[in-house]
Amino acid sequence: MRIRTALPSDLPALVAIYNQAIEAGHQTADLSPMTVDDRKEWFQGHPPDAHPIFVAEEGATVLGYCTISPYRPGRMALRHTAEISYFVDGRHRRRGVASRLLTHAVEACPFLDLRTLFAIVMETNTASIRLLERHGFQRWGHLPGVAVFDGVEVGQDYYGLKIPPPGG
């Protein structure tokens, strides 16, 4: 497995993987599948030198991806804080893909001048919560019942990690 920065040509695979999470339910707050056109602006909002998208691949197959997204852009006091998200193709889960992506992204943060990283996770996504905790993330907050799936309210948990400076 190799991890690299995403290329525009990866966008169809990233959209397909994200749509799997939408279809599975309770993994993301989006309810309708996305198209490549829907996600072009999102992709462009992740410049590799500031807020990259990392792709895990084997050969020419994209196994999953991880994004480091800006948090409240334009509010300069928050410029060292970012949100992390990760999604793995259902055919490649339970092979360490998400763990490798998460490790890679956390290790990149000091070089991106990021000091705080957080993930927003549906409280029902226990696999993701366990993964974050294994990587040192701690539960920093809970928003009760903020997402509604087919009439069922689901909360979101915020998991955070302080990033040590390079060499620290």
Number of C-alpha atoms within 10 A of each C-alpha: 13 13 20 14 16 22 12 10 8 15 17 15 18 25 19 16 19 23 21 16 21 18 14 12 17 21 20 20 17 16 17 9 14 14 13 14 11 11 15 14 10 10 19 11 15 17 14 15 9 17 19 24 25 22 27 22 16 10 9 6 12 21 26 24 28 26 23 28 22 20 16 13 12 9 8 9 9 15 16 17 23 23 19 22 19 21 24 25 20 13 8 13 13 11 11 13 25 25 17 15 26 22 12 15 23 20 14 16 24 18 13 16 15 23 18 19 22 23 24 20 22 25 19 15 15 12 9 20 21 11 15 22 14 11 13 12 19 17 17 12 12 16 14 13 13 12 18 13 12 8 7 8 11 18 16 22 20 19 22 22 19 15 19 14 12 11 5 6
